[in-house]
Structures are given as C-alpha cells and as structure tokens.
Amino acid sequence: MRYSILGLAIIPLLHVSISSASTLPPARAPIVAPTLDETRAVSPALARYTETTLLGELWSRPGLSPRDRSVVTIAALIARNQVIEMPFYFNRALDNGVTPAELSEIITHLAFYAGWANATAAVAVAKDVFHDRGVTAAQLPPAEPDLMPIDEKAEALRASAVQENAGAISPGVVHYTSEVVFHNLWLRPGLAPRDRSLVTVSALIANGQVAQIPYHLNRAMDNGLTKAQVGEVLTHLEFYAGWPNVFSAIPVVKDVLAKRPG
C-alpha cells in the first residue's frame, strides 16, 4: 500500500513536468560568426581591420605558410574555446592544406594541452564541417595506430625533470605525463612532430601559460621550427590571442633563443 501511495503522488509531478516541457520556448538557432557586413553594422572599424589588416595583410605575410598560419589559428581558437570562429577557420585550414586527419589529431592533442571540454567543443563544430565536406571515417586517424619511435635520450631527460619537479607532490601527474602524453600522444603519427610542437606552443602562448613555453619551444625548434618562424608565430598570435599574451611570452621566447646553440 505504501508504494501505491508514493506512485500516486508522483503522477501529478510527472504531469506538471510534461506540461512544462511542452510549453518551453523553441531552442535558439546556434550563434554563427557575423559576416563583414554584419560586423560593419556594429563596428565599422572592426570590419575594416578584419578585412584589411587581419585577412588582407597578416595572412599574406611570407614568414609562415598559409597552412602553418591555419595550424596556429585553430590551435589558439580551440585553446581559448572560441567556438564562434571555428567553422570559418576549420574550413580555411582544410583549404590551406591541413588534412581532415590532421585537424582531428590537433583536436585530440589539445584535449591534453587545453582541456577535454575545449576539445569536445571543437568536435561539435568539426563534425558539421566534416559532414558538409563529405569527410568519411576512413580519412580520420585510427584510435590506436602504430606509434612512432621514441627518442630515448631526450625522453630520459624529460622524465627525470618531471620526476624531480612533481614526483613528491603528485605521482599521478608523473605517471600520466609519461605513459599517456609522451609515450603515446606525442608518438601518434597523425601529426608530424613539428606540427604537434607548433600546436602546443601556439596554445601555450594563446592561454598565457608562459612557464611551459621553454621546454616546448626548444622541442619545437628541435623538430624543425626556425627562429624566423617563431617570430612570425608571435606576430600572428597578437591578433588571435591578444597583444598582452604575446608580450608576456616574448621575454621567455627571447631567453630560449639566446640559450640555443648557434
């Protein structure tokens, strides 16, 4: 009898819940990036800078290839969770030579360097971009590919530094940094090592995480990024991460460059 009374008591609540759901306003259409004309209607100056300085001048500078600029840009957008611009720049990246597999791998990589939620937000955008362009599962990197060989000497130095820095505080950090990040993620073949480093450095600068720049910038240059390209990455990120984040990174970058041989 007790259960019957409880059941009867729930029925009105279910009725109210269903009735309320039926009167909810329709879901809003997703927000999309404004066109230049729409931007001009709100901020003529912003539209002018976008058209002439950003898209007209910055993207035409010779210091980085259009593909590299796309990699830097989408890394910054994902790291900062700036979803509204992702459709335009994901498509631009694919037009500039970034493959669907590479875009997929960039999103995976940034789950570790910018957080899972930022990566899943990017997935929600990329799935529509891939659908519209007819990208199939066969074009994407497998979940468990054959990994690239590891540089044992460099890895031993990295592991020792992490153990000394974090081992007494968080053994779990040491474990996952080695076993997942550097013994798996960084060895996935879906991104060339230089691209993976370019993504990482761009995300760190975009989020103002300057303490992590020295290790990853040195690794990026070991992987083929040149001094001139580093300078152009900073120039590009002024527009996509803001001047303060770039100026915060410059002293750290300057110190790294000064200490590198040659």
Sequence and secondary structure as in RCSB ss.txt:
>XXXX:A:sequence
MRYSILGLAIIPLLHVSISSASTLPPARAPIVAPTLDETRAVSPALARYTETTLLGELWSRPGLSPRDRSVVTIA
ALIARNQVIEMPFYFNRALDNGVTPAELSEIITHLAFYAGWANATAAVAVAKDVFHDRGVTAAQLPPAEPDLMPI
DEKAEALRASAVQENAGAISPGVVHYTSEVVFHNLWLRPGLAPRDRSLVTVSALIANGQVAQIPYHLNRAMDNGL
TKAQVGEVLTHLEFYAGWPNVFSAIPVVKDVLAKRPG
>XXXX:A:secstr
 HHHHHHHHHHHHHHHHHHHHHTS           HHHHHHH HHHHHIIIIIITTTGGG TTS HHHHHHHHHH
HHHHTT GGGHHHHHHHHHHTT  HHHHHHHHHHHHHHH HHHHHHHHHHHHHHHHHHT  GGGS  SS      
 HHHHHHHHHHHHHHHTTT HHHHHHIIIIIITTGGG TTS HHHHHHHHHHHHHHTT GGGHHHHHHHHHHTT 
 HHHHHHHHHHHHHHH HHHHHHHHHHHHHHHHHS  
